[in-house]
Amino acid sequence: MRTFDIQHPDESLREDIQQKIDNLNKPKGSLGRLESLAMQVCLIQQTPSPSLAHPCHLLLGGDHGIEREGVSVSPREVTWQQMINFTKGGGGVNMFCRQHGFDLSIVDVGVDYDLSAYPAIQNRKIARGTKNFLYEPAMSKKEYEQALSVGIDLVDDCKEKGCRILSIGEMGIANTSPSSIWMHLFTGIPLKDCIGAGAGLDTIGIRHKYEILQRAVENYKLCTTNYPPIPYFGGFEMVTAIGAMLRAAELHLIILIDGFIMTACAMAACHLYPHAKDYMIFTHCGDESGHQRMLDALDAEPLLRLGLRLGEGTGALCAFPIIDSAVRMMNEMNNFDNANITRYF
């Protein structure tokens, strides 16, 4: 399987970067979280004058076999219907990409529908949805490696365009289910505390979802084949996101992490390569039950709390102006010497 060379960013520039931040014409520390964001971005890019050139957004679509068990209020056809809607510019992700100047790539990695008539959708389909992990692994190990490779290829394409910052979103009905199981297995948090309403389940629906996922976890633990949890439960769009995150970290790109599902993917990526987290900015805490606990397990402080649970990467896109402000602070604010202002801290 493909391996990644992901190292903790070189810290040798930290003192120079901090000196530049402290000498901007403001009280020391007065721009709060923007200052720590600026430090992270500068260390990722290894420069005190960072850039957010050519921001890219990957929108990955895939269906899930576990949807057949009634764990989602929405049927699977919503996945392909929304993918087509994205090609017409009508989704939330389209609006935010236009607003913030992101290059949007819509990619089918496992939608259970023939989308070949839509040239705006990249066809990287691995299969028409995963298998039902209640009874068997969601994907084969070969499919797992293929999904990781698609993520690598997509990031390489972004890098060739001059991308320095990447966000990732997903479209896949029932993908909160594998996310909840990954959260449970990687953190040890009880499964019932990892499960929420998804796209809108009621109390009875959440109870049914828990019972199905509990059975799936029990079946997995009885498995004698030492099958890793990422391919056993994951969706093609989720594993592709993991491959994209790991390649982006390897290339020293800034990675914007969206909501519950993408945070689960980030957790899985960090489980494989802990230093991948150094390249991630966790953009918001969503309204899905368990998201805050997953962020706590990652020791990650989100930038926004807007009650979002749309997915598609929309929360990450909403947070972009904050990162932009941190970078503009480094590149556009004057310092005390040039401004002829007495230091007042």
N, C-alpha and C positions, 0 to 999 in steps of 0.2 A: 504494500500500500504506500501511496505517496506520503513522504514525511516533509515537515516544514522546519525551517531554520528561524525560529522566533526567539529573539533575545530581548532582555530588558533594555530599554533605551539607554544609551551612553549618558552617564550623569556628569561628565566632565564639564559640560556647559552650564550646569545648574547655577553656579555662583554668578556667572556673567549675566545669565537671564534674569536672575533675581535682582541683581544690581540695576539692570535696565528698568525692571518693573518698579523698583523702589524710587528711582530717580525721575519717573514721570511726574509732571507737575500736579500732584495730588497728595493728600495725606497718605502715609504709608498704610497699605492694607485697605484703603477706603473703597476700592472697587471689588472687595470681597471675592465672591466665587469667580468673577471674571479673571482675577489674578491667578487663581489656581488653574483655571482652564487654560489661560495663556501659557502657564508653565508646562502643562501637559502637552499642549500642541507644539510648543517650541522644542521640547525634548523629543517628541515623536519625529519631528522634521529636522532636528539637529541644527536649529538656527534661531537666533533671537528676532528674526524678521520673517515670520511664517506666512504661508499663503493657503488660501482655500480654493485654489484654481480648479475649474471645471468640475464642480460637484456632480456626482452621479448617484442615481437611485435605481436599485435592482428590485423589480416587483416579480416575485416568483410564485407560480401557480402549481398546485398539486392536490389530488384527492386522496382520501384515506379510507381504507377498508373498514375501519372501526365505525365509520358513519352508518354502516348497515345495521348497527345495534341500537340505533335511536339515541345516540349520545349528544346529538345536536338538534336544536329547534329548527335549523335550516336544512333543507335537502341538498344533496350534492350538486344538483344542476345549477345551484347558485354560483358555484365556482366558475363554471365555463361562461355563464351569463355575465358575471362581473368581469371576467377577462375580456370579453368582447366589448363591454361597456368602457373599459379602460382605453381600448383602441380608439374610441370616439371622443375621448377627453372628458368623460362624464363622471369620473370617480373622484372621491376625496383626494386620492393620491395625485391625480392629474392637476387638480386645483393648486395644491401646495407645491408641486414641482414647478408649475408655471410661476407661482408667486415668488419662489426663491431661486429660480434659475437652475434647477437640477435637470440633468440629462436623464430622462426616464427610459429604462429598458424593461419591456414586458416579456417575460420568459415562461413558456410552458415546459415544466420539467416532469409533470405527471398528472395532467388534467384528464379526467375520464370523458373526453370528448375530442372529436377531430376539429382542431382549430387551424388547419392548414390553409383555409380560405382567407385567413387574416394575416397578411404579410407584416403587419406591425407587431405581431407576436412572434418572438424567436422560438423556433421549434427545437427544443432540446429534450423532448419527451423521452423518459426512461421506460415508463409503462403507463397504462391508463389507470393510475391510482395504485396505492400500496395494497397489500393483502391485509386481511383482518387479523390484527395481533391478538385478538381474544383466543385464537386457535393456532396461530403460526407466526413466524417472524414477518414483520411488515415488508421487509425487502431482503433479498439475498445479499451476501457480502459483495458479490460482483456489482450489483445495483448500487450498493452503498458507495463503493469506490467510484462508480460512474458519476453519482450525484456530487461527490466531493470534487471530481475533476471538472464538472460543469461549472461549479462555483469558482474554481481556479481560473478557468478560461474566461469567465465573465469579468472577473477582476482584472485579468491581464488586458482585456479589451478596454476597460476603463482607464487603466494606467497608460495605455498607448495614446489615449485622447488627452492626456495631461492631468488626469484626475488626482487630487490630493486629499479629497474627503469623500467618503462613501456612506450611503445609508441603504438599508435593506428592508423590504417589506414582503408580506406574504398574502396569498389568497388561497385558502384551502379549508373548506367546511370540515369541522370536527378536529381541527388541529390544536385546539386547547387540550384535547384528551392526551395525546402523546406528550405535550408540554407538561401537563400535570404529573404524569408518570415519571418523566425525567427529573422533575423537581423533587419528587418523593425519593427516587433512587439515589440521586446525587447529594441530597442534603440530609436524608433521614427524617424529614418532616413527615408526620402522619399523612397518609394519602388523602384523608377526608379534609385536611386543611390546605390541600393543594388544588382542590377542585372548586370551580365556580360555575357561574351561569352561562359562560361562553357568550353566544349570540343572543341569549335571552331565555334560558330554561327557567321554569318555575321550580318551586321546592320539590315537587314530585319528580320532575325531570332531573334535578341535581342528584336526588337520591338514587334514581335509576342509573345515572352516569357513574356515580360512585360504585354501585354494585357491579357494574360491568367492568370498570377499570380495576377494581379489587380482584375480581376473578382473573383478569388478564395478568395482573402482577403475580398472583398465586400460581397460575399456569407457567409463567416465565421462571419462577423460582424452582419449579419442579423440573425444568428443562435441564438435561444433563450434557448439553453440547457446548457450554461455556460461550454462549452467544452474547456479544456486547449489547448493552441496552440501547445504544444510539440507533443502530440499524434494526433492532428488534421492534422498536416502537415508533421510530421516527417517520416523518413524511418525506417525500422526495424534495419538496420545496424547503423543508427544514434542514436536511442534510446538505443540500446545495448552499444554503445560507451559511452553514458551518464551514464548508470549504471556502466560501467567499471571505468569511471573517478571518480565517487562518491565512489565506493568501494575502489579504489586505494588511494584516499585521506583519507578515514576512516582508512586504514591500514598504513598510512604514507609512501606511495610509491611516488617516483618522477614520474611525469606524463609529457611526452613530447607531446606537442600539435602541430599538423601538420598544414595544410593549411586552406583554406577557409571553407571547410565543417567541419573539426574537430574543428576549432575555433568557428564555430556556435554551435557545440555540447558543447564545453567548456562554451560558453556563456549561453546556456540553463542550464547546470549543475550548473553554478554559480548563475543563476536566482533562482534555487531551494535551493542551499546551498552556500552562498557567500564565506565562508572560503575555499571552494574547490580550489579557485584560488591560495591560498598560496602554494599548492602542484604542481602547473603547471609551466612549462617552455615553453614559446611560442617560437618555434624554428625558424620560418621564416615568412616573408611576401611574399606571392605568387603573381602571375601575374593576378589573378582573380580580376576583378573590385569589389571594395568594401571591400577587405580584410583589407587594411590599416585602413579604417574607422571603421571596426569592432574591430580591435586591439586597436585603439584609444578609442573606447567606453569602452573597458575593461581595459584601462590604462596599456596596455601590450606592452613591447618593445621587438621586435623579435631579435633573434640572427643573422639571415642571411637574405640577400636580393639577391636571385639568379634568380629571374624571374621564379620560379617553379610553375607549375599548373598541375602536374601529378596526385596528390593524392596518395592513397595507403599507406600514412605515410612516403613517401620517403624523404620529407623535414626534418621531425623529425629525421630520421635515419642519414641524412647528418650532422645534428647538433650535433650528439652524441659526436664526438671527442672533441668538445669545452667543454662540461660538463665534459668529462673525464679529460681534462687538468686542469679544476678547482679542481677536486678531487685529482688528482696527485699533484697539488700544495700543498694541505693541508697535504698529506701523505709522499711526497718525497723531498720537498724542505727543506734545512737546515735552521736553525735560526742563528741569529747573535752570540749568545753565543757559540753554538757548533762549528761554523765555525771560531771563533776568528776574526770576522770582526767588526770594529767600526761602530756603527749605523750611517748611513749617510742620515738621513731625518730630 
